[in-house]
Amino acid sequence: MKKKLLIAAVALLAAAAVVYLCLPHYARQALIHLYPEITDAELFPRDTLHAPDTAWVWPSSVHRNGYKLDASDSAYLDEMRTVSFLVIRDDSVLFKSYRGGWEDGRTSNLYSATKTIVGLLAGIALDEGKIGSLDDAVSKYLPQYVKGMQADVTIRDLLTMSGGMDWDESYASLFSPTTHAYYGDDLRRLVTGLDVVDEPGVQYSYRSGETQLLAFVIEAATGETLSRYAERKLWQPMRPEHDAYWLLDKEGGDEKAFCCFHTTARDAARFGRLMLRHGDWDGRQLVSRSYIDEMMSPASYLKDQWGRDSLDYYGFQTWVMHRDGQAIPYMRGMLGQYVFAIPDRNAIVVRLGHERSDVYERELTLDIIRYMEIAEKILDAS
């Protein structure tokens, strides 16, 4: 009996090994590493965006950490495995909390909050005339993108997630394009090869592949890799304290533009500052005010994700939250990476961590609402 069980076990293992070896490269990598983590910088090749020799450092408010979180709010941050919670007002750090062994200089993957950075780079390329118009066809920059309705897709469609790409935004499926993009080594072939199945420019539908395609447009227009263009036009001008990293699909390959910019909480807050200042960084207009204001405004001419109403929560690769009568632009990543820019309070809130809520109130996950409530308590108390 034992011998038969041993033979059956060996046969099962052999069959599993055969199946594993027959899987595509990205699926094998996904099985090895399983669910993505914010500490994935060492898993993939990467490009470094170098900080300048002299950094601009956020000063501390005289009220810094004068507010003490109540027990329920502190427990919630721990429940969601928060590593950084940062509140900045009037360019000064009002509150900071690092948890789970995290610290100021440690980088996190921003995941889809990275998309807003790509949106900013598209605006800079437009301002410089390297992109002629947001209504240019993608095929003007990527001539191969002409199969079927691909030829009808514009840069504006990619910016607003209305490009109609045949994309499954599934993070748990082994064979989804999202898993393929994250763990694979052929991003360019993947996204340029997918059909366009919905009429472009009609309805918003969240598709990471459209951000990746937008990144390829920016590279074609500028003649630079995304990392080098971002370093020259955004990163170094904002004078961060630390180097940042953009993960690649392979050595010398393409940036994972849809997901994978690594930085610290304090340096991520600089993107919030740029939004609050409408593209200005201490007197230097990094991206034109007209572009960034459109970027932070909902693309209301589109239908929303349910096909019912005018879109009121997404602009150019940037989310917009309506709260207490104001529109709050924010960056958003799949494990709860958030950078909120609160105009009425001249405030920035950064939250980084390992988990987010899976419960939605329309387009918002409930943790977003809770973090805003915690931040408002801190702002009101100081």
C-alpha positions as CSV (number, residue, x, y, z in Angstrom):
1,M,0.0,0.0,0.0
2,K,2.8,2.4,1.0
3,K,4.6,1.6,-2.3
4,K,1.5,2.4,-4.3
5,L,1.0,5.7,-2.5
6,L,4.7,6.6,-3.1
7,I,4.3,5.8,-6.8
8,A,1.2,7.9,-7.0
9,A,2.8,10.8,-5.2
10,V,5.9,10.7,-7.5
11,A,3.6,10.5,-10.6
12,L,1.6,13.5,-9.3
13,L,4.7,15.5,-8.7
14,A,6.0,14.6,-12.2
15,A,2.8,15.6,-13.8
16,A,2.8,19.0,-11.9
17,A,6.4,19.6,-13.0
18,V,5.4,18.9,-16.6
19,V,2.5,21.3,-16.4
20,Y,4.7,24.0,-14.7
21,L,7.3,23.7,-17.4
22,C,4.6,24.1,-20.1
23,L,3.4,27.3,-18.7
24,P,4.5,30.6,-20.2
25,H,7.3,32.5,-18.5
26,Y,5.1,35.1,-16.7
27,A,2.8,32.4,-15.3
28,R,5.8,30.4,-13.9
29,Q,7.1,33.7,-12.3
30,A,3.6,34.4,-10.8
31,L,3.5,30.9,-9.2
32,I,6.9,31.4,-7.7
33,H,6.3,34.9,-6.3
34,L,2.5,34.7,-5.9
35,Y,0.7,38.0,-5.0
36,P,2.6,41.3,-5.6
37,E,4.2,43.1,-2.6
38,I,5.3,46.7,-2.1
39,T,8.8,45.4,-1.3
40,D,9.3,43.9,-4.8
41,A,12.2,46.2,-5.9
42,E,14.7,43.3,-5.8
43,L,12.5,40.9,-7.8
44,F,12.9,42.7,-11.1
45,P,15.5,44.6,-13.1
46,R,15.1,48.4,-12.6
47,D,16.2,51.8,-13.7
48,T,17.4,54.4,-11.2
49,L,16.1,57.9,-11.2
50,H,18.8,59.8,-9.4
51,A,18.2,62.4,-6.8
52,P,20.1,65.6,-7.2
53,D,23.1,66.4,-5.0
54,T,21.1,69.0,-3.0
55,A,17.6,67.9,-1.9
56,W,14.6,70.1,-0.9
57,V,13.6,68.7,2.5
58,W,10.1,69.1,4.0
59,P,10.3,71.2,7.1
60,S,8.5,70.1,10.2
61,S,5.4,72.1,11.4
62,V,5.6,73.5,14.9
63,H,2.6,71.3,15.6
64,R,4.2,68.1,14.2
65,N,2.7,65.0,15.8
66,G,0.9,67.1,18.4
67,Y,-2.2,65.1,17.5
68,K,-2.4,61.6,18.9
69,L,-4.4,59.0,17.0
70,D,-7.3,57.6,18.9
71,A,-7.2,53.8,19.5
72,S,-9.7,52.9,16.7
73,D,-7.8,54.9,14.1
74,S,-4.5,53.5,15.1
75,A,-5.9,50.0,15.1
76,Y,-7.3,50.6,11.6
77,L,-3.9,51.7,10.3
78,D,-2.5,48.5,11.7
79,E,-5.3,46.3,10.4
80,M,-4.6,47.6,6.9
81,R,-0.9,47.0,7.4
82,T,-0.1,50.6,6.9
83,V,3.7,51.4,6.7
84,S,3.5,55.2,6.2
85,F,0.9,57.8,7.0
86,L,2.0,61.4,6.3
87,V,0.0,64.6,6.5
88,I,1.6,67.8,5.2
89,R,0.0,71.3,5.4
90,D,1.5,74.5,4.0
91,D,4.6,72.7,2.9
92,S,5.3,71.4,6.5
93,V,5.1,68.0,7.9
94,L,2.2,68.1,10.4
95,F,2.0,64.4,11.2
96,K,3.9,61.3,10.3
97,S,3.7,57.7,11.4
98,Y,5.9,54.8,10.2
99,R,4.7,51.4,11.2
100,G,5.8,47.8,10.9
101,G,9.5,48.6,11.0
102,W,9.3,51.1,8.1
103,E,11.3,54.3,8.1
104,D,11.7,57.6,6.2
105,G,14.2,56.4,3.6
106,R,12.6,53.1,2.7
107,T,10.9,52.8,-0.8
108,S,7.6,51.2,-1.6
109,N,6.1,50.3,-5.0
110,L,3.4,52.8,-5.7
111,Y,1.7,50.4,-8.0
112,S,-1.0,52.1,-10.0
113,A,-0.3,55.5,-8.4
114,T,2.5,55.4,-10.9
115,K,-0.1,56.0,-13.6
116,T,-0.4,59.7,-12.5
117,I,3.3,60.1,-13.1
118,V,2.9,58.8,-16.7
119,G,0.0,61.3,-17.1
120,L,2.3,64.1,-16.0
121,L,5.0,63.0,-18.4
122,A,2.5,63.0,-21.3
123,G,1.7,66.6,-20.4
124,I,5.3,67.7,-20.4
125,A,5.8,66.1,-23.8
126,L,2.8,68.0,-25.0
127,D,4.0,71.2,-23.6
128,E,7.3,70.7,-25.4
129,G,5.6,70.0,-28.7
130,K,7.0,66.5,-28.8
131,I,3.4,65.3,-28.7
132,G,1.6,67.5,-31.3
133,S,-1.9,67.1,-29.9
134,L,-3.8,64.9,-27.4
135,D,-6.1,64.1,-30.3
136,D,-3.3,62.6,-32.3
137,A,-3.8,59.0,-33.2
138,V,-1.6,56.6,-31.3
139,S,-0.4,55.3,-34.6
140,K,1.3,58.6,-35.4
141,Y,3.9,57.6,-32.8
142,L,3.5,53.8,-32.9
143,P,2.9,53.0,-36.6
144,Q,2.2,49.3,-35.8
145,Y,-0.9,50.2,-33.8
146,V,-3.3,50.1,-36.7
147,K,-5.1,46.7,-36.5
148,G,-8.8,47.2,-36.6
149,M,-10.1,49.9,-34.2
150,Q,-6.5,50.4,-32.9
151,A,-6.2,53.0,-35.7
152,D,-9.0,55.1,-34.0
153,V,-7.4,55.3,-30.6
154,T,-6.0,58.8,-29.6
155,I,-3.6,59.8,-26.9
156,R,-6.6,61.5,-25.1
157,D,-8.3,58.1,-25.1
158,L,-5.3,56.5,-23.4
159,L,-5.1,59.3,-20.8
160,T,-8.8,58.8,-19.9
161,M,-8.8,55.0,-19.9
162,S,-11.3,55.0,-22.8
163,G,-9.1,53.4,-25.5
164,G,-11.2,50.2,-25.7
165,M,-8.3,47.8,-25.3
166,D,-9.1,44.1,-24.8
167,W,-7.8,44.0,-21.2
168,D,-8.7,42.1,-18.1
169,E,-7.8,44.0,-15.0
170,S,-7.7,40.9,-12.8
171,Y,-4.9,40.7,-10.2
172,A,-5.7,37.2,-8.9
173,S,-6.0,35.4,-12.3
174,L,-2.9,33.5,-13.3
175,F,-3.5,34.1,-17.0
176,S,-4.8,37.7,-17.1
177,P,-3.0,40.4,-19.1
178,T,-2.3,42.2,-15.8
179,T,-0.5,39.2,-14.4
180,H,1.3,38.8,-17.7
181,A,2.3,42.5,-17.7
182,Y,3.6,42.4,-14.1
183,Y,5.6,39.1,-14.2
184,G,6.3,38.9,-17.9
185,D,9.2,40.1,-20.0
186,D,7.5,41.3,-23.2
187,L,5.4,44.3,-22.3
188,R,5.7,46.0,-25.7
189,R,4.5,42.9,-27.6
190,L,1.7,42.3,-25.1
191,V,0.0,45.7,-25.2
192,T,0.5,46.5,-28.9
193,G,-0.8,43.1,-29.9
194,L,-4.1,43.4,-28.0
195,D,-7.2,44.2,-30.0
196,V,-9.4,47.2,-29.4
197,V,-12.9,45.8,-28.8
198,D,-14.9,48.8,-27.6
199,E,-15.3,52.0,-29.5
200,P,-12.6,54.4,-28.3
201,G,-13.5,57.7,-26.6
202,V,-16.9,56.7,-25.4
203,Q,-16.7,55.0,-22.0
204,Y,-14.2,54.9,-19.2
205,S,-13.0,51.4,-18.2
206,Y,-9.9,51.0,-16.0
207,R,-7.2,49.2,-18.1
208,S,-3.6,49.2,-17.0
209,G,-2.5,48.3,-20.6
210,E,-3.6,51.7,-21.8
211,T,-1.2,53.4,-19.5
212,Q,1.5,51.1,-20.7
213,L,0.7,52.0,-24.3
214,L,0.7,55.7,-23.4
215,A,4.3,55.2,-22.0
216,F,5.4,53.8,-25.3
217,V,3.9,56.8,-27.1
218,I,5.8,59.2,-24.8
219,E,9.1,57.3,-25.5
220,A,8.5,57.4,-29.2
221,A,7.7,61.1,-29.0
222,T,10.6,62.1,-26.9
223,G,13.3,59.7,-28.0
224,E,14.1,58.8,-24.4
225,T,13.3,56.0,-22.0
226,L,10.5,56.8,-19.6
227,S,13.0,56.7,-16.7
228,R,15.4,59.2,-18.2
229,Y,12.6,61.6,-19.3
230,A,11.1,61.4,-15.8
231,E,14.4,62.0,-14.2
232,R,15.2,65.1,-16.2
233,K,11.7,66.6,-16.3
234,L,10.2,65.7,-13.0
235,W,12.4,63.9,-10.5
236,Q,15.5,66.1,-10.4
237,P,13.5,69.4,-10.7
238,M,11.4,68.4,-7.6
239,R,14.7,67.8,-5.7
240,P,13.8,64.6,-3.9
241,E,15.8,63.3,-0.9
242,H,16.3,59.8,-2.3
243,D,16.8,58.0,-5.6
244,A,13.7,56.4,-7.1
245,Y,13.4,53.2,-9.1
246,W,11.3,52.1,-12.0
247,L,11.0,48.4,-12.4
248,L,11.5,46.9,-15.9
249,D,10.2,43.9,-17.7
250,K,13.7,42.6,-18.3
251,E,17.3,43.8,-18.2
252,G,17.5,46.8,-20.6
253,G,13.8,46.4,-21.2
254,D,10.7,48.6,-20.8
255,E,9.5,50.3,-17.7
256,K,6.4,48.8,-16.1
257,A,4.7,52.2,-16.5
258,F,1.3,50.9,-15.4
259,C,2.5,50.0,-11.9
260,C,6.0,50.0,-10.7
261,F,7.6,53.3,-9.5
262,H,9.4,52.9,-6.2
263,T,9.9,55.8,-3.9
264,T,9.5,57.0,-0.2
265,A,6.4,58.5,1.3
266,R,8.1,61.9,1.7
267,D,9.2,61.9,-1.9
268,A,5.9,60.7,-3.2
269,A,4.3,63.7,-1.4
270,R,6.1,65.9,-4.0
271,F,3.6,64.8,-6.6
272,G,0.8,66.0,-4.3
273,R,2.6,69.4,-4.0
274,L,2.9,69.6,-7.8
275,M,-0.9,69.0,-8.1
276,L,-1.7,71.6,-5.4
277,R,0.5,74.2,-7.2
278,H,-1.0,73.4,-10.6
279,G,2.3,72.2,-12.1
280,D,4.6,74.9,-10.5
281,W,7.6,73.9,-8.5
282,D,9.1,76.9,-6.7
283,G,8.7,79.2,-9.7
284,R,9.4,76.6,-12.4
285,Q,6.4,75.4,-14.3
286,L,7.2,71.7,-14.8
287,V,3.9,71.0,-16.5
288,S,1.6,73.7,-17.9
289,R,-1.3,74.8,-15.7
290,S,-3.8,74.2,-18.4
291,Y,-2.8,70.6,-18.8
292,I,-2.5,69.7,-15.1
293,D,-5.9,71.4,-14.4
294,E,-7.5,69.2,-17.1
295,M,-5.6,66.2,-15.8
296,M,-7.1,66.8,-12.3
297,S,-10.7,67.3,-13.7
298,P,-13.1,64.4,-14.5
299,A,-13.4,63.6,-18.2
300,S,-17.1,64.2,-18.0
301,Y,-17.7,63.7,-21.7
302,L,-17.3,60.0,-21.1
303,K,-19.7,57.4,-19.6
304,D,-18.6,56.0,-16.3
305,Q,-17.5,52.4,-15.7
306,W,-21.1,51.3,-15.3
307,G,-22.2,53.0,-18.6
308,R,-24.8,55.0,-16.8
309,D,-23.7,58.5,-16.0
310,S,-21.2,61.2,-17.0
311,L,-17.8,60.2,-15.6
312,D,-17.1,62.3,-12.5
313,Y,-14.1,60.6,-10.8
314,Y,-11.3,60.2,-13.3
315,G,-9.2,62.6,-15.3
316,F,-5.9,62.1,-17.1
317,Q,-4.5,59.0,-15.3
318,T,-5.6,60.7,-12.0
319,W,-8.5,60.0,-9.7
320,V,-10.8,62.7,-8.4
321,M,-12.7,62.4,-5.1
322,H,-15.7,64.6,-4.3
323,R,-15.8,65.4,-0.6
324,D,-17.4,68.2,1.3
325,G,-18.0,70.2,-1.8
326,Q,-14.5,70.1,-3.1
327,A,-12.7,68.0,-5.8
328,I,-9.6,66.2,-4.4
329,P,-7.2,64.8,-7.0
330,Y,-5.3,61.8,-5.9
331,M,-3.0,59.0,-6.9
332,R,-4.1,55.4,-6.2
333,G,-2.4,52.1,-6.1
334,M,-3.8,48.6,-5.7
335,L,-2.5,47.9,-2.2
336,G,-3.6,51.2,-0.8
337,Q,-0.9,53.5,-2.1
338,Y,-2.4,57.0,-2.0
339,V,-1.3,60.6,-2.5
340,F,-4.2,63.0,-1.9
341,A,-3.9,66.8,-2.7
342,I,-6.5,68.7,-0.7
343,P,-6.8,72.2,-2.2
344,D,-9.0,73.9,0.4
345,R,-6.6,73.0,3.2
346,N,-3.4,73.3,1.1
347,A,-2.7,69.8,2.4
348,I,-1.2,66.5,1.2
349,V,-1.9,63.1,2.6
350,V,0.3,60.0,1.8
351,R,-0.6,56.5,2.8
352,L,1.5,53.5,1.9
353,G,0.9,50.0,3.0
354,H,0.3,46.3,2.3
355,E,-3.5,46.1,2.1
356,R,-6.6,48.0,1.1
357,S,-10.3,47.4,1.6
358,D,-12.1,45.3,-0.9
359,V,-15.4,46.9,-0.1
360,Y,-16.6,49.7,-2.4
361,E,-18.8,52.7,-2.1
362,R,-19.3,53.4,-5.8
363,E,-15.8,53.8,-7.2
364,L,-14.2,54.4,-3.7
365,T,-12.8,51.6,-1.5
366,L,-13.8,52.2,2.1
367,D,-10.2,52.6,3.3
368,I,-9.9,55.8,1.2
369,I,-12.8,57.3,3.1
370,R,-11.3,56.2,6.4
371,Y,-7.9,57.7,5.7
372,M,-9.5,61.0,4.7
373,E,-11.4,61.0,8.0
374,I,-8.2,60.4,9.9
375,A,-6.4,63.1,8.0
376,E,-9.2,65.6,8.6
377,K,-9.0,65.0,12.4
378,I,-5.3,65.7,12.3
379,L,-5.8,68.9,10.2
380,D,-8.7,70.1,12.4
381,A,-6.8,69.6,15.6
382,S,-3.7,71.6,14.6
